[in-house]
């Protein structure tokens, strides 16, 4: 005979009964909530507690607690665990502040070899030094405890987020000078009596790798593999540097491919530029402050051609202002992409061939965003 209970019956409204029925059949709710919904539905139908325990597959104490909470505080309370805190937390705000201070200090400054903390190394340091720092509650702090403290303040000392510090005090004025040159080029050709001034952007792309395949590439085969097959192994044969000048008027490229990019290679490029343009023209060169551009050897050559070249320097960390960067980006997207060669000589030949193909269909690079320049002009007129 089923055991009778002295507990009061559980009376459910139609809405509560429908909600519990849906929850008891749910496949997305937690197992604990589904079990408790089944318990409450069975108890509301008058089923004995022992039978409910057996049918649902839970311990009797679970049934008792669920039913008692529902009778005392309602159906919703019967589905949930009561929040309780047996005692006040032992890790106070001052202890958390000490952990945050340690996290904001580099490990190397505390005698370790590492540059940055890991969560494990930080937790270990906290456990070992918390007592001497006056926070004995942290002496058994696990990694997850330290992680919670860091998460509260959105602190991630194991990560690096890079930023760029402007170290050139004349950044704004140099940027303005470069943009004025680009604006001058933009409107220069509209005048019938344009000054005999040509503008070129000069830059280097070092470290172009000569890489050879160790096995031949496999061509695409319809129905088998749609892409070129390439063996994972490869052989390095050194690097080359591209030194290029981009004509901002017609898109023509003057370039050299060298083993290195020293002053003597840069001077050869200047000689190529000098030979390409009419003798009466002034050549305005936008370039950075690379040592080869301002070396003693380069200055000596420039002295032999007085008034021929006019330097316009981009600011430090302002290489993005040089339109030659766009040229190298185009090279990387076209003929340098996935390139494989058998020797450095072949790499040089194919780079020069790619530049010739670009000159056959030149693209004029324009700087069209002069908002920063206009903002500066507006401020200067105030």
C-alpha positions as CSV (number, residue, x, y, z in Angstrom):
1,X,0.0,0.0,0.0
2,X,1.3,3.4,-1.0
3,X,2.5,5.6,1.8
4,X,0.2,8.6,2.6
5,X,1.7,12.0,3.3
6,X,0.6,14.6,5.8
7,X,1.7,17.4,3.4
8,X,-1.0,19.6,1.9
9,X,-2.0,19.0,-1.7
10,X,-0.5,21.2,-4.4
11,X,-3.1,23.1,-6.4
12,X,-2.0,24.3,-9.8
13,X,-3.7,26.9,-12.0
14,X,-4.2,26.1,-15.6
15,X,-1.3,28.3,-16.6
16,X,1.0,26.7,-14.0
17,X,0.0,23.2,-15.1
18,X,0.5,24.0,-18.8
19,X,3.9,25.6,-18.0
20,X,5.1,22.6,-16.0
21,X,3.9,20.2,-18.7
22,X,5.9,22.0,-21.3
23,X,9.0,22.1,-19.0
24,X,8.8,18.4,-18.2
25,X,8.9,17.6,-21.9
26,X,11.6,20.2,-22.8
27,X,14.9,19.1,-24.5
28,X,16.6,22.4,-24.0
29,X,16.0,23.1,-20.3
30,X,18.4,21.9,-17.6
31,X,17.9,18.3,-16.4
32,X,17.3,19.5,-12.9
33,X,14.4,21.8,-13.9
34,X,12.8,19.0,-16.0
35,X,13.0,16.6,-13.1
36,X,11.4,19.1,-10.7
37,X,8.6,19.9,-13.1
38,X,7.8,16.1,-13.3
39,X,7.9,15.9,-9.5
40,X,5.4,18.8,-9.1
41,X,3.1,17.5,-11.8
42,X,3.0,14.1,-10.2
43,X,2.5,15.4,-6.7
44,X,-0.4,17.7,-7.9
45,X,-2.1,14.6,-9.3
46,X,-1.9,13.0,-5.8
47,X,0.8,10.4,-6.5
48,X,2.7,9.2,-3.4
49,X,6.2,10.6,-2.8
50,X,8.0,7.3,-3.0
51,X,6.4,6.4,-6.3
52,X,7.4,9.9,-7.6
53,X,11.0,9.3,-6.5
54,X,11.1,6.0,-8.3
55,X,9.4,7.1,-11.5
56,X,11.5,10.3,-11.9
57,X,14.7,8.6,-10.9
58,X,15.8,10.9,-8.1
59,X,16.4,10.6,-4.4
60,X,13.5,10.9,-1.9
61,X,15.1,13.9,-0.3
62,X,15.1,15.7,-3.7
63,X,11.3,15.1,-3.9
64,X,10.7,16.2,-0.4
65,X,12.7,19.5,-0.8
66,X,11.1,20.3,-4.2
67,X,7.5,19.7,-2.9
68,X,8.1,21.6,0.4
69,X,9.5,24.7,-1.4
70,X,6.6,24.6,-3.9
71,X,4.0,24.4,-1.0
72,X,5.8,27.1,1.0
73,X,6.8,29.6,-1.7
74,X,5.1,28.7,-4.9
75,X,5.7,26.6,-8.0
76,X,8.5,28.9,-9.3
77,X,10.5,28.4,-6.0
78,X,10.1,24.6,-6.3
79,X,11.9,24.7,-9.6
80,X,14.9,26.7,-8.3
81,X,17.7,26.3,-5.8
82,X,17.5,28.7,-2.9
83,X,20.4,31.1,-2.9
84,X,22.4,31.0,0.3
85,X,25.7,32.1,1.5
86,X,26.9,30.0,4.5
87,X,29.3,32.7,5.5
88,X,30.8,36.0,4.5
89,X,33.5,35.9,1.8
90,X,37.0,35.7,3.2
91,X,38.6,37.6,0.3
92,X,38.0,41.2,0.9
93,X,38.3,44.2,-1.3
94,X,41.8,45.0,0.0
95,X,42.9,41.5,-0.9
96,X,41.4,41.8,-4.4
97,X,43.2,45.1,-4.8
98,X,46.5,43.5,-4.0
99,X,45.9,40.8,-6.6
100,X,45.1,43.5,-9.2
101,X,48.3,45.3,-8.3
102,X,50.3,42.2,-8.8
103,X,48.6,41.5,-12.1
104,X,49.5,45.0,-13.3
105,X,53.1,44.4,-12.5
106,X,55.3,42.6,-15.0
107,X,56.7,39.2,-13.7
108,X,60.2,40.3,-14.6
109,X,60.0,43.2,-12.2
110,X,59.3,40.6,-9.4
111,X,62.3,38.4,-10.2
112,X,60.8,36.0,-12.8
113,X,62.0,35.3,-16.3
114,X,58.6,35.8,-18.0
115,X,57.6,39.0,-19.6
116,X,53.8,38.5,-19.0
117,X,51.8,36.5,-16.5
118,X,49.9,33.4,-17.2
119,X,46.8,32.7,-15.0
120,X,48.6,29.8,-13.4
121,X,51.8,31.7,-12.7
122,X,49.9,34.6,-11.3
123,X,47.8,32.3,-9.0
124,X,51.0,30.6,-7.8
125,X,52.6,33.9,-7.0
126,X,49.5,35.0,-5.1
127,X,49.4,31.8,-3.0
128,X,53.1,32.0,-2.2
129,X,53.2,35.7,-1.2
130,X,49.7,36.4,0.1
131,X,50.5,35.6,3.7
132,X,53.6,37.9,3.9
133,X,51.5,40.7,2.2
134,X,48.9,40.4,4.9
135,X,46.2,38.5,3.0
136,X,46.3,34.9,4.4
137,X,42.8,34.2,2.8
138,X,44.5,34.0,-0.6
139,X,47.0,31.4,0.5
140,X,44.8,28.7,-1.0
141,X,43.5,30.7,-4.0
142,X,43.0,28.5,-7.1
143,X,43.5,29.8,-10.6
144,X,39.7,30.2,-11.0
145,X,39.6,32.5,-7.9
146,X,42.3,34.7,-9.4
147,X,40.5,34.7,-12.7
148,X,37.3,35.8,-11.1
149,X,39.0,38.7,-9.5
150,X,40.6,39.8,-12.8
151,X,37.3,39.3,-14.7
152,X,35.5,41.7,-12.3
153,X,37.8,44.5,-13.5
154,X,38.1,43.2,-17.2
155,X,41.8,42.7,-16.7
156,X,43.8,40.4,-19.0
157,X,47.5,40.7,-18.1
158,X,48.4,37.7,-20.2
159,X,47.4,39.6,-23.4
160,X,49.2,42.3,-25.4
161,X,47.3,45.0,-27.4
162,X,49.6,47.0,-29.6
163,X,49.4,50.7,-30.0
164,X,51.5,53.3,-31.8
165,X,53.1,56.2,-30.0
166,X,53.8,59.3,-32.0
167,X,57.4,59.9,-31.3
168,X,57.9,62.6,-33.9
169,X,57.1,66.0,-32.4
170,X,56.7,67.4,-35.9
171,X,54.3,64.7,-37.0
172,X,51.4,67.1,-37.8
173,X,53.5,69.6,-39.7
174,X,55.3,66.9,-41.8
175,X,52.0,65.2,-42.5
176,X,50.6,68.6,-43.7
177,X,53.6,69.1,-46.0
178,X,53.1,65.7,-47.6
179,X,49.4,66.2,-48.0
180,X,50.0,69.7,-49.6
181,X,52.3,67.9,-52.1
182,X,49.6,65.4,-53.0
183,X,47.0,68.2,-53.3
184,X,49.3,70.1,-55.6
185,X,49.7,67.0,-57.8
186,X,46.0,66.5,-57.8
187,X,45.4,69.9,-59.3
188,X,48.7,70.5,-61.1
189,X,47.7,69.0,-64.5
190,X,44.6,71.3,-64.8
191,X,46.8,74.3,-65.6
192,X,48.0,74.8,-69.1
193,X,51.3,76.2,-68.0
194,X,52.1,73.7,-65.3
195,X,55.5,74.1,-63.6
196,X,58.2,71.6,-64.7
197,X,57.9,69.7,-61.4
198,X,57.4,66.0,-61.2
199,X,56.6,64.2,-58.0
200,X,57.6,60.6,-57.2
201,X,57.1,58.5,-54.0
202,X,60.1,56.4,-53.2
203,X,60.3,53.4,-50.8
204,X,61.8,50.0,-50.2
205,X,60.3,46.6,-49.8
206,X,63.1,44.5,-48.2
207,X,63.1,40.8,-47.5
208,X,61.2,39.5,-50.5
209,X,61.9,35.7,-50.2
210,X,63.1,33.5,-52.9
211,X,61.3,30.3,-52.1
212,X,61.6,27.1,-54.2
213,X,59.3,24.1,-54.2
214,X,60.7,20.7,-53.2
215,X,58.1,19.0,-55.5
216,X,56.3,20.3,-58.6
217,X,53.0,22.0,-58.3
218,X,50.0,19.9,-59.4
219,X,47.6,21.7,-61.8
220,X,43.8,21.8,-61.0
221,X,41.9,18.8,-62.4
222,X,38.1,19.1,-63.0
223,X,36.2,16.7,-60.9
224,X,39.2,15.8,-58.6
225,X,40.7,18.9,-57.0
226,X,39.7,22.4,-58.0
227,X,42.9,24.2,-56.8
228,X,46.6,24.0,-57.5
229,X,48.3,21.3,-55.4
230,X,51.5,22.3,-53.6
231,X,53.7,20.4,-51.3
232,X,54.0,21.8,-47.8
233,X,57.8,21.7,-47.8
234,X,59.8,24.4,-49.5
235,X,63.4,25.7,-49.7
236,X,64.6,29.2,-48.9
237,X,67.3,30.7,-51.1
238,X,67.7,34.1,-49.7
239,X,66.0,37.5,-50.0
240,X,65.9,40.5,-52.4
241,X,64.9,44.1,-51.9
242,X,62.7,46.1,-54.2
243,X,63.6,49.9,-54.4
244,X,60.9,51.7,-56.3
245,X,59.8,55.2,-57.3
246,X,56.2,55.8,-58.2
247,X,55.3,58.6,-60.6
248,X,52.2,60.3,-59.1
249,X,51.4,61.9,-62.5
250,X,51.2,58.9,-64.9
251,X,51.7,55.9,-62.6
252,X,55.0,54.9,-64.1
253,X,57.3,52.8,-61.9
254,X,61.0,53.0,-61.8
255,X,62.5,50.2,-59.8
256,X,65.6,48.2,-59.0
257,X,65.8,44.7,-57.4
258,X,69.0,44.3,-55.3
259,X,70.4,42.0,-52.8
260,X,70.6,44.8,-50.3
261,X,69.3,48.3,-49.9
262,X,72.3,50.4,-48.9
263,X,73.2,53.9,-49.9
264,X,74.8,52.8,-53.1
265,X,71.7,51.0,-54.3
266,X,69.6,54.0,-53.5
267,X,71.9,56.3,-55.4
268,X,71.6,54.0,-58.4
269,X,67.8,54.5,-58.2
270,X,68.2,58.3,-58.0
271,X,70.4,58.1,-61.1
272,X,67.7,56.1,-62.9
273,X,65.1,58.7,-61.9
274,X,67.4,61.5,-63.0
275,X,67.8,59.9,-66.4
276,X,64.1,59.3,-66.9
277,X,62.9,62.9,-66.6
278,X,63.7,66.0,-68.6
279,X,66.7,67.9,-67.6
280,X,64.8,71.1,-66.8
281,X,62.4,69.4,-64.4
282,X,62.6,69.5,-60.7
283,X,62.0,66.1,-59.1
284,X,60.1,66.2,-55.8
285,X,60.7,63.0,-53.9
286,X,58.3,61.9,-51.1
287,X,60.2,59.4,-48.9
288,X,61.0,58.4,-45.3
289,X,64.1,59.0,-43.1
290,X,65.8,55.7,-43.9
291,X,69.6,56.0,-43.3
292,X,70.3,55.4,-47.0
293,X,68.2,58.4,-48.0
294,X,70.2,60.9,-45.9
295,X,73.6,59.2,-45.7
296,X,76.9,61.0,-46.4
297,X,77.2,59.1,-49.7
298,X,73.7,60.1,-50.8
299,X,74.3,63.7,-49.9
300,X,77.5,63.7,-51.9
301,X,75.6,62.5,-55.0
302,X,72.8,65.0,-54.5
303,X,75.4,67.8,-54.3
304,X,76.5,66.9,-57.9
305,X,72.9,67.6,-59.0
306,X,72.0,70.9,-57.2
307,X,68.4,71.8,-57.4
308,X,67.4,68.6,-59.2
309,X,65.9,66.7,-56.3
310,X,63.7,68.1,-53.5
311,X,63.0,65.9,-50.5
312,X,59.7,65.7,-48.8
313,X,60.0,63.5,-45.7
314,X,57.1,61.6,-44.2
315,X,56.9,61.8,-40.4
316,X,58.3,59.0,-38.2
317,X,55.8,56.1,-38.0
318,X,53.9,57.7,-40.9
319,X,54.9,55.4,-43.7
320,X,51.2,55.0,-44.5
321,X,51.4,58.6,-45.9
322,X,53.7,57.3,-48.7
323,X,51.7,56.2,-51.8
324,X,54.6,53.8,-52.6
325,X,53.1,51.6,-49.9
326,X,50.0,51.2,-52.2
327,X,52.3,50.2,-55.0
328,X,54.0,47.5,-52.9
329,X,50.5,46.3,-51.8
330,X,49.5,45.9,-55.4
331,X,52.7,43.9,-56.1
332,X,51.9,41.6,-53.1
333,X,48.4,41.0,-54.4
334,X,49.4,40.3,-58.0
335,X,52.7,38.8,-59.2
336,X,54.3,38.3,-55.7
337,X,51.4,36.3,-54.4
338,X,52.3,32.6,-53.8
339,X,55.4,33.1,-56.0
340,X,57.8,30.1,-56.3
341,X,61.1,30.3,-58.1
342,X,64.2,28.1,-58.6
343,X,66.8,30.8,-57.8
344,X,67.3,34.4,-56.7
345,X,68.1,35.3,-60.3
346,X,64.7,34.0,-61.4
347,X,63.0,35.9,-58.6
348,X,64.7,39.1,-59.7
349,X,63.7,38.5,-63.4
350,X,60.1,37.9,-62.5
351,X,59.8,40.9,-60.3
352,X,61.2,43.1,-63.1
353,X,58.8,41.4,-65.5
354,X,55.9,42.2,-63.1
355,X,56.9,45.8,-62.9
356,X,57.1,46.0,-66.7
357,X,53.6,44.6,-66.9
358,X,52.4,47.3,-64.4
359,X,54.1,50.0,-66.6
360,X,52.3,48.6,-69.7
361,X,49.0,49.4,-68.0
362,X,49.9,52.1,-65.4
363,X,47.5,53.0,-62.6
364,X,47.7,56.5,-61.3
365,X,47.6,56.5,-57.5
366,X,45.9,59.5,-56.0
367,X,45.5,60.8,-52.5
368,X,41.9,62.1,-52.4
369,X,41.2,62.4,-48.7
370,X,42.3,65.8,-47.6
371,X,40.0,66.2,-44.6
372,X,42.9,66.4,-42.1
373,X,44.5,69.1,-44.2
374,X,41.2,71.0,-44.4
375,X,40.6,70.7,-40.7
376,X,44.1,72.2,-40.0
377,X,43.3,75.0,-42.4
378,X,40.0,75.7,-40.6
379,X,41.8,75.8,-37.2
380,X,44.5,78.1,-38.5
381,X,41.9,80.7,-39.7
382,X,40.2,80.9,-36.3
